Every structure is written in structure tokens, then in C-alpha cells.
Amino acid sequence: MTSAPGHGSPASGSTARPDRTRSATATGLVGARRAVAASFAMSGFAVASLFSRAPGVRDALGLSSAQFGLLLLCLSGGSMVGLPLSGPIVHRVGPARAVLTGSLTVTTGLLTLAAGLQVGVVGPAAVGLVLIGLGIGIWDVAMNVEGADVERRLGRSLMPRLHAAFSLGTMVGAGVGAVSAAAAVPLAIQVLLVAALVLGLVAVAVRFFLRVHTDAAQDASGGSGALAAWREPRTLLIGLLVLGFAFMEGSANDWIAVAMVDGYGTSEVLGAIGFGLFVSAMTVGRLIGGSALQRLGRVAVLRATAVITLAGLLLVLLGGSTALALVGASLWGLGASLGFPVGMSAAADDPARAAARVSVVSSIGYAAFLTGPPLIGLLTASAGIMRALFVVLGAVTLGLLASGASRRGSSG
């Protein structure tokens, strides 16, 4: 089979790990594509429905912005535990069970967070965020591994659209947050309903993932290959690329609503709308990104999107009016849209090492996605939210410098 640019199919004598085989038919691939898209969508929905009401979470717990930033370290801490574990977990139990395990952990965390919000106590909320972060780390890496496998078997670009599904989920989540805020729905009630919906839908979706067969005798001696991937220069450079773009995305996810409320004196509803514009623009970028990548190539597209992010960021921070800030939020979302999915595709160029490399690159990316926002929160104590967001300029620079690592190739 002729492979699409940047993707390949395993050849005879491939060095792919011998302990697992993935069964797939044409019908199975269609079902797996839809199922992994649903998994991406529910992950985005779960996160966005919460953080679109970030000011409400902060206020319900009686925290300042700086204290809220410290609280977000609990989310990051949980993810920093889950991310290194994700590769071996996916190798051991397969992507389907790993996604289900991660989503169950996330929903448990949401229930715990809801209890903390209901009584206005930070302790349960902190524990809930740790569990959410732990679950996100496992869930998101596992679904990226599954998505890269489906993409490779289909022989055409799929990752941008899968990440568009994530963005569609964040759009719906932001809408739920905005409507709930406008209707004065208690945060705890919203979180409880989201938790139940997420777990139910993910449990159905993973039943359609590609089947994994394990030979127990060989599995005892087989390794995930993650340690070797951590020593590959190209894989690490792709990780830095994803780190930069993930920081651009993560900082906006957690703070753009707060920036609208605190920086421009808007209502919580308009803050949620600003967040919704950001994630909507990300969705558009991912839906149309495949065509741009096909015509112009990965490097040119990534450099262009980094410049677009820069323009949007400066409009949010220096525009001086709510209208220009909303335009800036849209440009910020469009510019940040392709870095993560293109990084996943680049890591999967060599099908024999795709799982380990996607795991490493995802881990680096999600580390930035989750540790960057708390850093911004800490900076708000002395500089305020608008000045603190200037740190995103460093992420834009990193994205520009590391874009060359995405050139197609399979060598480590």
C-alpha cells in the first residue's frame, strides 16, 4: 500500500514489538476512527466545561488569582505522575483499557472536586484536581497512541481532525459553562452531571478501539521501548516543538477567561464567550489544517501558525478594548491549533517505533500544557494576569525554533 506523506505501513521484517498484534478490518478501522474521535471529544469536553468557569471555581473557594494558580499545581502534579506511567500502562493493557482507566480517574476527581466546591473547602478540591490530572495524563496519551495507529493504518492524515474533535468537545464544554453561568447553575451540580456523561460515553467508545492480542509468554520479556525513545534526538526535538505549542494552548485554556474578567472588567459570561472563541478557532484550524499541511508542508505551516499566535496574544494583551481582545482570542486559538497534532504525526513517522515515540512526545507536551498555567498564576501575584501572560511569548519562540524537527523522517 502506498502511504500518505509522513506515514508508513509496517513492512515485512519490521521491528515492531512482537508481543502484541493489532487486528483491523476496513469496518473496524472506521469504527476505531469514530471511537477515538469520541474519546478526544469527551476529553476536551470534560476539561473545558470546568475551566470555562475558572473564575467561578476561584471565587467558590475564596481564592485570589495567585492562590488559584497554586491550586492548579495539584492538577499538574497529578499529570506529572500519570504521564510517565502512561507508556508502560498502554503497552501493558492496550489503549482501550488505558483510556477507560484514565476517564474513570478523571470522573472520580470531578466528583471529589464537586464536593469541595459545594462546601467551599480547598482540601477536597485539591484532591479532586490531583485525580483529574492523573487521569488526563493516562487518558490523553493512550488516545494519541490509538489515533496514531489508526492514522497509520488508514494511510492518510487523521491527527489534526482527531484533535479537532478534542476542540469540538471544548467548544461544547465552553458552551455548557457559559449557559450554566448565565443560568446560575451551581458549579458543583454542573461538575456532577459532566462526570456522569463523560464516563458513560467513554465506556461505550473504547469498545470500538482496535483489538489488542497479547502473548503472555512473550509479553514477560517485551518492553514498551519508552526508555530508548527518551534518548532519541529527533523525538526530543519534536517534544520541544509540542511543548511550545502546548504551552500556547494550555495557558489560554486556563487563563483567557480570567484575563477577560480581570483585565477588561467583563462579566463571567463574556469571559466564557472569549474562551469559546478561542476553542472555536482552534477547531477551525484543525479542520482545515490537513489541506494546508498537504500543500505547504509541516514546517511552513507550523511557523505561520506561531506568527498568528503572536498576533493574537498581542491583541489580547495590548489591544485595549474588549472587541480587539475577542479578536485576539480567536487568532490565538487558530495559531495554536496544529502544533500538538502535527507533533503526534511526526513522532509516528516510523510505524515500528510509533507507540513509544508518541508516548514520549505526548508526555512532554502535556507536561507543558499543565505546568505552564500554574506558572502564570504565580506571576499574577506580582504582575497581574495581563502582564503574566507575556510569558507565552517564550512558548511562541520555542515553537518557531523547533518547527524544523517536524520534517518527515523515521530516524531517531
Secondary structure, 3 states (H helix, E strand, C coil): CCCCCCCCCCCCCCCCCCCEEEECCHHHHHHHHHHHHHHHHHHHHHHHHHHCCHHHHHHHCCCCHHHHHHHHHHHHHHHHHHHHHHHHHHHHHHHHHHHHHHHHHHHHHHHHHHHHHHHCCHHHHHHHHHHHHHHHHHHHHHHHHHHHHHHHHHCCCCHHHHHHHHHHHHHHHHHHHHHHHHCCCCHHHHHHHHHHHHHHHHHHHHHHCCEEEECHHHHCCCCCCHHHHCCCHHHHHHHHHHHHHHHHHHHHHHHHHHHHHHHHCCCHHHHHHHHHHHHHHHHHHHHHHHHHHHHHCHHHHHHHHHHHHHHHHHHHHHCCCHHHHHHHHHHHHHHCCCHHHHHHHHHCCCHHHHHHHHHHHHHHHHHHHHHHHHHHHHHHHHHCHHHHHHHHHHHHHHHHHHHHHHCCCCCC
